[in-house]
């Protein structure tokens, strides 16, 4: 009996010793924190993919933090050092780097590692008569929260087209709440940053398949309004809806506006860390394709700098020069 107890104790000690060694190895690797977005968004999924790439392909460890927070809060975390990396949309980065007075008292010292895919601002409706922006007058619309860059720029575009809170019910809520209100019929139209075609392979909400609704193909018939909008937000470009939605590519020959989704860091990140992270991302395209099937070598090269609104970190630039992406 005593021998059996001794054997059990010995086995436990050996297991504990092995685990302790593993823990020590893990702890010895520097830890990075990624701020992406709240769950069930392409931003969070991008953060999760980046986390996996860093963990298994570099000398670093990372953790992807999911929070119900807007891009400005993620940028503040980069600046104060509570986060090392963030998944941002182009407008958020553009406003911060230039110190837009609506959000910042001074320009923020953020840098880009690389762009990953377009951020596409797309509307959904279950009302067949809504075909263009002007058709939204008098309907109930959900946009992103108060003081969010995405919600503010969409509200500005609505105002350019004669739509305001005097003639239309406009609600500012998080995307997940907007999807709920839409699925339950409390709003007629939702307009959010849906982030490229990946979101179209999923549902607007867990219970309401997206195919039951129309992707609103804003025709931009008022070309002067679109030009004015792009002059205020130069970080945007127009994107074919056929490129955005594979399911409706045969039906749509319209355009919406898009900007970059990119990985950001503080200018204080050391060059070697920035280089290692960037290199690891572009050397693991096959892994990324598991989560983002439309991502490949060609799209990686096209979108790594397309409309990225802040300068590249020197460590990232070093890698892009090595592989011929930059001169």
Secondary structure, 3 states (H helix, E strand, C coil): CHHHHHHHHHHHHHHHHHHHHHHHHHHHCEEEEEECCCCCCHHHHHHHHHHHHHHHHCCEEEEEECCCCCHHHHHHHHHHCCCCEEEEEHHHHHHHHHCCCCCCCCCCCEEEEEEEEEEEEEEEECCCCCCCHHHHCCCEEEECCCCCHHHHHHHHHHHHCCCCCCCCEEEECCHHHHHHHHHCCCCCEEEEECCCHHHHHCCCECCECHHHCEECCCCCCCHHHHHHHHHHCCCCEEEEHHHHCHHHCCCCCCEEEEEEEEEEEECCCCHHHHHHHHHHHHCCHHHHHHHCCCCCHHHHHHHCCCCCCCCECHHHHHHHHHCCCCC
